[in-house]
Amino acid sequence: MSDRKLTTKQINTLLITYRFRFITTNNLARHKQITHNSAYNALEILTNNGYLGRKHNKSYRLQNKPASYYLKPQAVIYLNKSDLNVDKEVLKSRYREQTKSSEFVDRQVAIHYAYLDIKQKLGDSAEVLTGTEMAGIEGMIKPVPSLFIKPKKGKRYFAELTDSQHLFIVKKRIRKYIDHYESDDWEFEQYPDVHIYRTSKADQRKLKEYIEEKMDDAYLDDEDFNFIIKP
């Protein structure tokens, strides 16, 4: 398949993969509102023609995990040469996708799933930015949040998916947000709230207590910004 024979739908699939880094058949089907079979065929054709790579080994099968697809160098070169709305600096990082850990891949798939949930709930009433789009925002906290939600009405907020992380990592991230707020690196008028998603009720309670303590220590309150714990 030569570059000029890529269809609009195939280019769109490459752009979705560019945005979310690792995608599954289920997430693509939901994202494009097509059948599972159509999504699978779309991914397999691009894989067979060298545009996408596939992560799916014996451990995936034992865990009943779906294959994950990512941009291969051929796709990165194609997007880089195109006049599509892509960040050339971000594209450079896509050359190393095949080296990413299973934990990293699982996190990207979970972020895509959460994105789809949020878009289903909010529709066109909010813009939802992925790490790919956040990479170009001046003063953004690093590493970038899971997602950045910008409602047309109401306060903006960062979404942090934390179920795959140890609690001490989440606490460290909370401290980093406080430090980032106090640094004044954020150049926009209002600092977004931070929604932390955690399934465990025991962990939710511990995080709320920790947040209250650290916000008090920094003399911050809800007029500055809020941490909001969500299941």
Backbone bond lengths (Angstrom), bond angles and torsions (degrees), N, CA, C in turn:
res aa  C-N    CA-C-N  psi(-1)  N-CA   C-N-CA  omega(-1)  CA-C   N-CA-C  phi
1 M - - - 1.475 - - 1.529 108.69 -
2 S 1.289 118.72 117.80 1.464 121.10 177.36 1.516 109.85 -84.82
3 D 1.339 116.14 163.54 1.458 120.88 -176.82 1.532 112.03 -56.66
4 R 1.321 116.29 -40.42 1.464 119.13 -173.74 1.532 111.88 -69.15
5 K 1.345 117.12 -14.42 1.459 119.25 -179.41 1.515 113.34 -94.14
6 L 1.336 117.21 1.02 1.463 119.13 175.00 1.524 109.12 -65.05
7 T 1.315 116.03 131.48 1.459 119.99 178.66 1.525 110.17 -83.59
8 T 1.316 116.15 167.93 1.465 121.21 177.53 1.520 110.75 -59.20
9 K 1.323 116.89 -40.06 1.460 121.35 179.87 1.534 110.89 -66.51
10 Q 1.322 116.40 -38.72 1.464 119.83 179.07 1.534 111.05 -67.73
11 I 1.316 116.47 -40.42 1.467 120.43 176.89 1.524 109.96 -62.77
12 N 1.324 115.93 -40.62 1.465 120.82 178.18 1.530 111.05 -61.12
13 T 1.327 116.87 -39.60 1.469 120.94 177.63 1.529 110.62 -64.61
14 L 1.316 117.12 -39.99 1.466 120.62 177.01 1.532 110.56 -63.44
15 L 1.320 116.73 -39.14 1.466 120.50 -179.73 1.529 111.51 -68.39
16 I 1.329 116.81 -36.54 1.472 119.84 176.21 1.528 109.38 -65.12
17 T 1.324 116.48 -41.11 1.464 120.58 177.89 1.522 110.21 -64.88
18 Y 1.315 117.34 -39.05 1.470 122.03 176.03 1.534 110.96 -59.46
19 R 1.311 116.57 -42.58 1.469 120.75 -177.81 1.526 112.54 -68.67
20 F 1.349 116.36 -41.78 1.472 120.21 -171.24 1.532 113.22 -106.43
21 R 1.312 117.67 -4.92 1.467 125.24 174.29 1.517 113.63 72.88
22 F 1.334 118.16 -51.11 1.472 121.58 177.87 1.525 108.24 -132.55
23 I 1.322 116.79 125.62 1.458 120.17 -177.61 1.526 109.78 -127.36
24 T 1.311 115.33 153.54 1.464 121.85 176.79 1.521 109.47 -113.35
25 T 1.312 115.19 166.44 1.469 119.80 177.57 1.524 110.65 -59.17
26 N 1.335 116.70 -44.66 1.463 120.22 -178.13 1.524 111.60 -61.56
27 N 1.336 116.68 -46.31 1.463 119.54 -179.25 1.517 111.91 -66.01
28 L 1.335 117.06 -38.97 1.464 119.39 179.05 1.526 110.76 -66.20
29 A 1.339 116.88 -41.58 1.470 120.58 178.96 1.527 110.30 -59.53
30 R 1.313 115.47 -43.43 1.462 119.99 -179.81 1.530 111.01 -69.33
31 H 1.331 116.19 -40.94 1.463 120.87 -178.34 1.530 111.26 -62.74
32 K 1.343 116.04 -44.22 1.463 120.49 -176.19 1.523 112.87 -93.73
33 Q 1.354 115.29 -2.73 1.468 121.82 -179.07 1.528 110.74 55.51
34 I 1.343 113.20 53.37 1.458 121.08 177.16 1.531 108.07 -127.53
35 T 1.317 117.46 173.16 1.461 120.20 -179.42 1.528 110.40 -73.14
36 H 1.325 114.89 161.20 1.458 121.13 177.25 1.532 110.28 -59.87
37 N 1.327 116.57 -42.99 1.468 120.41 -179.71 1.525 111.90 -62.92
38 S 1.335 116.38 -40.88 1.470 120.39 179.09 1.525 110.77 -63.87
39 A 1.343 115.64 -41.63 1.463 120.04 179.37 1.526 110.45 -65.26
40 Y 1.321 116.14 -44.00 1.471 120.79 179.39 1.534 110.57 -60.02
41 N 1.319 116.55 -46.55 1.461 120.42 -179.37 1.525 111.62 -62.90
42 A 1.337 116.05 -40.39 1.466 120.46 179.59 1.526 110.75 -61.48
43 L 1.327 116.28 -43.58 1.461 121.01 -179.21 1.529 111.31 -69.75
44 E 1.318 116.66 -40.47 1.458 120.15 -178.35 1.531 112.16 -67.29
45 I 1.313 117.20 -38.06 1.476 120.04 178.92 1.529 109.91 -63.49
46 L 1.338 116.35 -44.58 1.469 120.15 179.16 1.530 111.04 -67.35
47 T 1.326 116.46 -33.13 1.470 120.63 177.23 1.526 110.45 -68.70
48 N 1.307 116.54 -47.37 1.466 121.17 -178.12 1.527 112.30 -64.08
49 N 1.340 115.91 -23.57 1.465 119.69 -179.81 1.528 113.06 -101.47
50 G 1.338 116.01 13.44 1.459 119.99 169.10 1.509 117.45 87.04
51 Y 1.337 117.84 6.03 1.463 120.35 -178.88 1.523 112.78 -88.73
52 L 1.310 117.56 -31.49 1.461 122.14 -179.93 1.521 110.44 -120.73
53 G 1.323 115.31 148.72 1.450 121.72 170.24 1.517 108.84 -104.27
54 R 1.323 116.50 162.16 1.464 120.63 -177.91 1.526 109.33 -129.28
55 K 1.327 115.27 129.06 1.466 120.67 173.71 1.529 107.76 -103.62
56 H 1.319 116.28 113.02 1.468 119.63 177.83 1.518 108.06 -166.59
57 N 1.334 115.10 93.67 1.460 119.20 -177.67 1.525 110.94 -110.29
58 K 1.312 116.08 -169.29 1.462 121.14 -176.61 1.535 111.47 -59.89
59 S 1.333 117.35 -39.78 1.464 120.37 -178.90 1.528 111.01 -63.82
60 Y 1.347 116.97 -35.09 1.459 120.55 176.60 1.527 110.43 -61.05
61 R 1.332 115.21 -44.48 1.464 119.18 -177.85 1.528 111.23 -65.91
62 L 1.339 116.23 -39.20 1.466 120.44 179.22 1.527 111.54 -64.78
63 Q 1.335 116.46 -33.27 1.465 121.16 -179.95 1.524 112.31 -91.69
64 N 1.330 115.75 1.06 1.468 121.34 -178.04 1.534 111.27 59.17
65 K 1.335 115.78 36.61 1.459 121.76 179.12 1.523 109.80 -91.59
66 P 1.334 117.43 141.90 1.465 119.61 178.12 1.525 111.29 -74.35
67 A 1.309 115.98 158.78 1.463 120.59 173.88 1.523 109.60 -65.54
68 S 1.325 115.38 148.43 1.457 121.85 175.19 1.521 108.86 -115.41
69 Y 1.316 116.13 139.41 1.459 122.02 -177.42 1.520 109.68 -113.52
70 Y 1.343 115.75 146.43 1.451 120.95 -177.43 1.531 109.25 -145.21
71 L 1.329 116.53 163.51 1.461 121.28 179.98 1.520 111.17 -70.66
72 K 1.313 116.16 131.75 1.465 121.03 172.33 1.537 108.18 -94.95
73 P 1.336 117.78 164.85 1.472 120.08 -177.86 1.527 114.00 -51.14
74 Q 1.314 117.73 -35.61 1.467 120.41 179.30 1.526 111.03 -59.75
75 A 1.354 116.78 -40.09 1.461 120.85 178.96 1.527 110.99 -72.31
76 V 1.336 116.35 -38.52 1.464 120.55 178.65 1.530 109.95 -61.77
77 I 1.319 116.95 -44.66 1.468 121.47 178.60 1.527 110.28 -62.68
78 Y 1.334 115.49 -42.51 1.476 119.68 179.62 1.529 111.10 -60.79
79 L 1.340 116.59 -48.32 1.465 120.50 -179.36 1.519 110.97 -65.87
80 N 1.318 116.99 -35.65 1.468 121.49 -178.62 1.533 111.28 -66.37
81 K 1.328 115.20 -34.13 1.471 119.78 -179.33 1.532 112.27 -82.73
82 S 1.320 116.81 -15.38 1.466 121.10 -174.26 1.528 110.70 -78.61
83 D 1.328 114.76 170.86 1.462 119.88 174.35 1.530 110.37 -101.35
84 L 1.348 115.73 24.47 1.466 121.37 179.24 1.528 109.80 -77.20
85 N 1.328 115.86 162.44 1.461 121.42 -177.49 1.525 110.26 -80.89
86 V 1.324 115.68 80.69 1.468 121.70 178.89 1.523 109.10 -127.88
87 D 1.331 115.86 152.27 1.458 122.24 179.36 1.532 107.95 -91.73
88 K 1.319 116.72 116.02 1.462 120.65 -175.62 1.537 111.77 -63.10
89 E 1.334 117.26 -33.77 1.466 120.23 178.13 1.524 110.86 -68.59
90 V 1.329 116.34 -41.72 1.462 120.61 177.68 1.526 109.93 -63.34
91 L 1.314 116.86 -39.83 1.470 120.73 -179.24 1.531 112.16 -57.96
92 K 1.330 117.12 -33.17 1.471 120.34 -179.57 1.526 111.58 -58.38
93 S 1.349 115.81 -35.73 1.466 119.51 -178.55 1.517 112.34 -71.36
94 R 1.317 117.42 -16.32 1.457 121.07 -177.24 1.531 113.28 -78.88
95 Y 1.326 116.49 -6.95 1.463 119.65 176.64 1.523 112.27 -71.20
96 R 1.349 117.14 -17.25 1.466 120.63 -173.81 1.527 113.17 -110.03
97 E 1.302 117.73 19.39 1.459 120.80 -174.18 1.531 112.84 -61.53
98 Q 1.319 117.10 -35.15 1.471 120.26 -175.97 1.531 112.05 -66.82
99 T 1.338 117.60 -15.01 1.469 121.11 -178.47 1.525 112.78 -92.25
100 K 1.327 118.02 -5.15 1.466 121.02 -174.66 1.528 110.89 -69.44
101 S 1.334 115.34 148.14 1.464 121.27 -178.57 1.524 111.20 -73.47
102 S 1.323 115.64 162.03 1.472 120.51 177.07 1.519 110.91 -60.56
103 E 1.339 116.51 -36.69 1.469 120.73 179.40 1.528 110.58 -62.97
104 F 1.334 116.23 -42.84 1.456 120.62 178.90 1.522 110.50 -63.56
105 V 1.319 116.24 -45.86 1.469 121.11 -179.72 1.520 110.38 -60.62
106 D 1.328 116.97 -47.72 1.472 121.05 -179.54 1.523 110.83 -58.82
107 R 1.320 116.41 -38.22 1.468 120.45 -179.56 1.532 111.17 -65.58
108 Q 1.327 116.65 -41.88 1.475 119.54 179.12 1.530 111.13 -64.76
109 V 1.327 115.85 -39.50 1.471 119.97 177.93 1.533 110.16 -64.25
110 A 1.342 116.45 -40.77 1.469 120.90 178.67 1.521 111.27 -65.92
111 I 1.326 117.02 -37.56 1.468 120.82 177.92 1.525 110.28 -64.58
112 H 1.326 116.57 -42.58 1.470 120.24 177.64 1.533 110.23 -60.78
113 Y 1.328 116.26 -42.88 1.472 120.79 178.98 1.526 110.18 -61.95
114 A 1.334 117.16 -43.50 1.466 121.06 179.12 1.528 110.80 -65.04
115 Y 1.319 116.34 -39.27 1.472 121.34 176.16 1.523 110.62 -56.85
116 L 1.322 115.89 -45.82 1.467 120.38 -179.27 1.527 111.11 -64.62
117 D 1.336 117.00 -38.66 1.468 120.86 176.37 1.520 111.00 -61.17
118 I 1.336 115.72 -46.13 1.477 120.74 -178.06 1.518 110.63 -66.16
119 K 1.334 117.44 -42.52 1.462 120.46 178.99 1.524 111.18 -65.52
120 Q 1.332 116.59 -36.19 1.465 120.29 177.74 1.529 110.27 -64.31
121 K 1.325 115.78 -37.68 1.464 120.98 -178.32 1.525 112.14 -77.20
122 L 1.330 117.01 -43.53 1.465 121.03 -172.05 1.530 113.58 -97.23
123 G 1.336 117.11 -21.83 1.461 120.24 179.62 1.515 111.76 58.81
124 D 1.332 115.20 -134.55 1.468 120.68 -178.40 1.525 112.74 -85.45
125 S 1.339 116.95 4.60 1.471 119.11 -178.61 1.526 112.29 -79.85
126 A 1.344 117.22 -3.68 1.460 120.32 179.51 1.531 110.22 -150.78
127 E 1.311 114.96 148.49 1.456 122.01 171.44 1.523 107.32 -96.46
128 V 1.324 117.16 133.61 1.461 120.97 -179.40 1.529 108.18 -117.62
129 L 1.333 115.73 116.41 1.455 121.42 -177.61 1.530 111.04 -97.89
130 T 1.312 115.94 138.60 1.462 121.56 175.59 1.529 109.07 -94.58
131 G 1.329 115.51 176.50 1.451 119.56 177.20 1.515 112.56 -57.58
132 T 1.319 116.88 -32.13 1.463 121.39 178.86 1.523 110.96 -60.18
133 E 1.341 117.11 -45.03 1.467 120.12 179.39 1.525 111.52 -75.41
134 M 1.325 117.18 -34.25 1.466 119.90 -178.03 1.517 112.49 -68.79
135 A 1.329 116.65 -22.86 1.467 120.46 -178.11 1.524 111.81 -58.70
136 G 1.318 116.57 -26.11 1.462 120.00 -177.61 1.515 114.83 -95.76
137 I 1.334 117.84 4.29 1.465 120.66 -178.33 1.527 109.77 -89.75
138 E 1.311 115.99 122.60 1.460 121.61 -179.39 1.522 110.50 -64.25
139 G 1.323 116.08 134.01 1.457 120.33 175.69 1.515 114.89 81.04
140 M 1.336 118.03 8.09 1.463 121.27 -179.43 1.526 110.31 -69.46
141 I 1.337 116.53 141.12 1.458 121.59 174.97 1.522 109.71 -59.48
142 K 1.329 116.67 142.07 1.460 122.26 179.28 1.534 109.99 -121.41
143 P 1.317 120.20 139.30 1.468 125.76 -10.31 1.540 110.92 -58.51
144 V 1.301 116.03 153.99 1.465 119.86 -176.75 1.530 110.19 -66.41
145 P 1.338 117.49 154.93 1.469 121.13 177.15 1.532 112.03 -62.49
146 S 1.320 115.68 169.29 1.466 119.99 176.51 1.523 110.46 -60.04
147 L 1.338 115.78 -48.52 1.467 122.70 179.61 1.522 109.16 -148.05
148 F 1.319 116.14 158.50 1.467 122.54 176.13 1.525 106.94 -127.66
149 I 1.326 116.72 115.56 1.463 121.91 -175.17 1.515 109.31 -103.14
150 K 1.345 115.47 126.01 1.464 121.82 -176.54 1.529 108.89 -121.46
151 P 1.350 117.55 86.47 1.470 120.15 179.15 1.529 111.08 -66.46
152 K 1.320 116.68 150.86 1.464 120.22 174.74 1.521 110.50 -67.70
153 K 1.333 115.17 -30.68 1.463 121.10 174.99 1.523 108.32 -128.37
154 G 1.327 116.53 138.54 1.459 119.40 -179.82 1.519 112.02 99.60
155 K 1.314 115.38 174.71 1.465 121.39 -173.44 1.529 112.23 -80.30
156 R 1.293 115.12 142.70 1.461 120.62 175.81 1.530 109.87 -73.31
157 Y 1.332 115.60 155.26 1.460 117.38 178.22 1.523 111.50 -152.53
158 F 1.326 113.73 150.43 1.451 121.86 172.22 1.525 108.52 -89.56
159 A 1.317 117.09 143.79 1.463 121.83 174.87 1.526 108.36 -111.55
160 E 1.338 115.65 128.50 1.461 121.89 178.18 1.528 109.14 -118.51
161 L 1.321 117.39 114.71 1.466 121.99 176.53 1.525 107.69 -88.77
162 T 1.323 117.50 119.26 1.466 119.57 -169.73 1.525 114.87 -123.08
163 D 1.308 118.87 1.44 1.467 119.75 -175.35 1.524 113.04 -60.22
164 S 1.310 117.49 -27.90 1.463 120.43 -179.01 1.525 112.42 -86.92
165 Q 1.333 116.92 -0.07 1.465 120.81 -174.93 1.524 111.22 -109.02
166 H 1.337 116.02 145.99 1.454 120.91 173.66 1.522 108.55 -65.11
167 L 1.327 116.61 150.27 1.462 121.52 -175.08 1.531 111.89 -59.24
168 F 1.333 117.51 -36.23 1.470 118.42 -177.97 1.527 111.01 -67.69
169 I 1.347 117.51 -27.66 1.471 120.97 175.80 1.529 109.81 -67.88
170 V 1.324 116.73 -40.17 1.468 121.29 179.10 1.529 109.74 -65.72
171 K 1.320 116.86 -41.39 1.473 120.37 178.36 1.527 110.60 -63.62
172 K 1.313 115.98 -39.66 1.466 119.97 177.18 1.527 110.48 -62.51
173 R 1.327 116.03 -38.81 1.466 121.19 178.81 1.532 110.47 -65.44
174 I 1.318 117.46 -39.08 1.463 121.65 177.59 1.525 110.06 -60.52
175 R 1.323 116.66 -45.31 1.470 120.44 178.00 1.531 110.66 -62.02
176 K 1.323 115.81 -37.06 1.470 119.59 179.92 1.528 110.87 -65.46
177 Y 1.339 117.50 -38.32 1.466 120.24 176.67 1.524 110.69 -62.78
178 I 1.315 117.04 -43.26 1.466 120.45 179.48 1.531 110.14 -62.32
179 D 1.333 116.21 -44.90 1.468 120.51 177.83 1.525 110.70 -61.70
180 H 1.335 116.31 -41.03 1.465 120.68 -178.98 1.528 110.40 -65.09
181 Y 1.322 116.18 -41.31 1.473 119.75 178.32 1.533 109.84 -61.66
182 E 1.307 116.09 -44.73 1.471 120.16 -176.45 1.527 112.77 -72.58
183 S 1.331 116.98 -19.03 1.464 120.67 -178.89 1.525 112.97 -74.86
184 D 1.343 116.71 -18.13 1.471 122.36 -176.45 1.533 112.52 64.93
185 D 1.341 117.28 20.18 1.464 119.57 175.63 1.527 111.67 -68.13
186 W 1.350 115.48 -29.30 1.467 119.83 179.17 1.527 108.33 -70.95
187 E 1.326 116.08 116.54 1.463 120.59 -169.28 1.525 113.48 -92.30
188 F 1.327 116.76 -1.62 1.457 119.15 -176.97 1.531 110.28 -92.78
189 E 1.309 116.05 166.91 1.462 121.14 -168.86 1.525 113.25 -61.64
190 Q 1.317 116.85 -44.41 1.473 120.68 -175.18 1.522 110.60 -124.04
191 Y 1.327 116.02 134.42 1.454 120.02 179.00 1.525 108.91 -77.57
192 P 1.333 118.01 132.00 1.473 119.96 -178.05 1.536 111.57 -66.37
193 D 1.337 115.25 154.79 1.461 119.75 169.81 1.536 108.40 -71.48
194 V 1.324 115.96 167.58 1.460 121.17 179.11 1.525 108.54 -123.88
195 H 1.315 117.59 114.12 1.460 122.89 177.24 1.525 108.05 -95.29
196 I 1.320 115.77 116.89 1.461 121.44 -179.46 1.527 108.74 -104.74
197 Y 1.326 115.73 118.56 1.469 121.23 -177.57 1.533 109.22 -94.99
198 R 1.334 114.88 121.16 1.467 121.92 -178.30 1.519 108.85 -145.86
199 T 1.308 118.50 122.62 1.464 121.81 -175.07 1.523 112.40 -73.60
200 S 1.331 117.35 -41.17 1.464 121.73 -174.85 1.528 111.61 -66.66
201 K 1.321 116.43 123.13 1.467 120.38 179.02 1.524 111.47 -66.29
202 A 1.335 116.86 -35.49 1.464 120.44 177.68 1.532 110.04 -63.42
203 D 1.347 115.99 -42.47 1.465 119.70 178.15 1.526 111.22 -67.49
204 Q 1.327 116.63 -37.42 1.465 119.84 177.51 1.528 110.39 -57.85
205 R 1.320 115.94 -44.82 1.463 120.54 -179.78 1.531 111.10 -63.29
206 K 1.327 116.28 -44.34 1.466 120.39 179.75 1.527 111.09 -63.24
207 L 1.324 116.53 -39.79 1.459 119.98 -179.39 1.530 111.55 -68.69
208 K 1.309 116.99 -38.87 1.469 119.69 177.76 1.520 110.90 -62.17
209 E 1.324 116.53 -42.43 1.463 120.65 178.36 1.529 110.84 -64.84
210 Y 1.316 115.62 -41.21 1.460 120.20 -179.21 1.529 110.84 -65.78
211 I 1.327 115.93 -43.05 1.465 120.94 179.61 1.529 110.43 -61.47
212 E 1.315 116.54 -45.67 1.463 120.30 -179.86 1.532 110.58 -59.01
213 E 1.321 115.66 -43.06 1.468 120.40 -179.59 1.533 111.12 -64.27
214 K 1.335 116.85 -47.14 1.465 120.13 -175.90 1.525 112.25 -72.15
215 M 1.322 117.66 -34.27 1.473 120.39 176.54 1.531 109.88 -67.30
216 D 1.332 116.71 -40.29 1.471 120.61 176.96 1.524 110.37 -63.13
217 D 1.324 116.24 -43.59 1.470 120.51 179.54 1.527 111.59 -58.75
218 A 1.335 115.87 -33.85 1.465 120.91 -177.56 1.531 112.19 -93.65
219 Y 1.345 116.67 3.72 1.472 122.22 -178.55 1.530 111.72 56.42
220 L 1.326 114.91 42.41 1.458 121.06 178.16 1.523 109.50 -112.18
221 D 1.355 116.10 152.12 1.462 120.31 175.96 1.522 109.07 -142.43
222 D 1.342 115.99 -170.79 1.468 119.36 -173.41 1.522 113.49 -70.34
223 E 1.326 117.86 -7.06 1.463 119.45 173.02 1.531 110.79 -78.19
224 D 1.325 115.42 -18.19 1.462 120.07 175.68 1.531 109.04 -85.92
225 F 1.320 116.10 -69.27 1.469 121.90 171.27 1.518 107.85 -165.50
226 N 1.337 115.78 164.90 1.458 121.91 -176.95 1.515 112.15 -117.35
227 F 1.343 116.09 144.87 1.452 121.85 161.91 1.523 106.05 -97.65
228 I 1.305 117.72 128.84 1.459 121.71 179.91 1.530 108.07 -123.04
229 I 1.316 116.19 120.00 1.467 121.24 -178.60 1.521 109.30 -88.99
230 K 1.334 116.12 130.31 1.469 120.77 -178.17 1.526 110.39 -131.57
231 P 1.343 117.05 147.18 1.464 119.56 179.23 1.527 111.69 -74.11
